[in-house]
Amino acid sequence: MTSSKLNQFLNENLEDLKSQGLYNEIDPVKGANGPIIHVNGKDLINLSSNNYLGLATDARLKNVAKQAIDSHGVGAGAVRTINGTLDLHLKLEEKLAQFKGTEAAIAYQSGFNCNMAAISAVMDKNDAILSDELNHASIIDGCRLSKAKIIRVNHSDMEDLRQKAKEAVESGLYNKIMIITDGVFSMDGDVAKLPEIVEIAEEFDLMTYVDDAHGSGVLGKGAGTVKHFGLQDKVDFQIGTLSKAIGVVGGYVAGKQNLIDWLKVRSRPFLFSTSLTPADVAASTAAIDLLMESSELQEKLWENSEYLKKGLSALGFDIGHSETPITPCIIGDEKTTQQFSKRLNEEGVYAKSIVFPTVPKGTGRVRNMPTAAHTKDMLDQALAIYEKVGKEMNLI
Ligand SMILES: *Cc1c(COP(=O)(O)O)cnc(C)c1O
């Protein structure tokens, strides 16, 4: 017999979510995740992936992955410290350090895992973390796991950050203090004010931690937000993912050699979870090679995102203040946003609605993620559908 308490808990809460319209039905995609996806029997223009450069289906990377399976098998066989560190892992880490302009780097199984790993390897209950209120869920969870005092900072509010940094330092309550931020904020597409953050960190001698999941491959000629601002020497922790622009799966921390040495002996997802597969590692290394050799894909990504943004603006949509390819189309009311996304889908555009509690109440939006793999024709079709549905629902 299964637990009646568990059943009661699950049934009540699932019903509650469903009655509020907050239960997320997940759409299975048939075939690859590209600029066109096949969902529920239909081909849709995909504006919902994080596959910024289209590398998830790149023929060169597929070949490299297949070769790695032939030479190294499908699994790494163990956690890194036992005997799961393959030559391929070391090659990837060397490449990552070069790419990021740091002394060293360490790879993890995901970007989420990086935040589970790195924060708690360094911070503890005697420390404090100044955390932007819009930071990614994995940053929030990583901070909680560390047991450090979490001090929430108003989004990108440098006055607030300076004030709270000053208070934390002057309180004398904490051993170490860290400022932690997304490089690019994923719901609005705005970029962290890293030059000012670094200035405040230097003023009060604080650590800096930038999770650049949405910036790597996109900003700074591909190397990310920190490089974009020329701050490679001034940010202690650079976190990145191999799952978005790089197109594969995995994550990494780049920084000084002593930081990486420490993470290799003290970060728990590295010590207690099996390492990335040979195919993932080889494909990621090849993807970074591509990014370092040419900026063609980034240029295409930016060109496509400018095109989509101009088109949506011209139609009369509110696209917010994004500074990156992330293109929100802000509708406001939650129910209307969901209905809008549903109608777009019926007409051939796959763009998900994002509503409270992921974004503040009354700022529901459909978020568009153009990629380098979209053609002008696909974007024109998407814009025509936006126009049709927008007019039909009296939104423009
Ligand atoms: C997407 C994202 C992650 C998670 O990365 P995965 O590699 O998908 O686990 C972590 N941090 C931020 C800021 C993200 O946007």
The ligand as a Gaussian input file, in Angstrom:
#p B3LYP/6-31G(d) Opt

LIG

0 1
 C       19.555000      28.057000     -17.642000
 C       20.297000      28.554000     -16.486000
 C       20.943000      27.668000     -15.611000
 C       20.827000      26.183000     -15.781000
 O       21.685000      25.706000     -16.762000
 P       21.563000      24.184000     -17.208000
 O       22.834000      23.903000     -17.878000
 O       20.374000      24.092000     -18.095000
 O       21.385000      23.395000     -15.950000
 C       21.686000      28.200000     -14.577000
 N       21.771000      29.520000     -14.387000
 C       21.147000      30.406000     -15.185000
 C       21.306000      31.863000     -14.930000
 C       20.374000      29.951000     -16.255000
 O       19.765000      30.822000     -17.054000

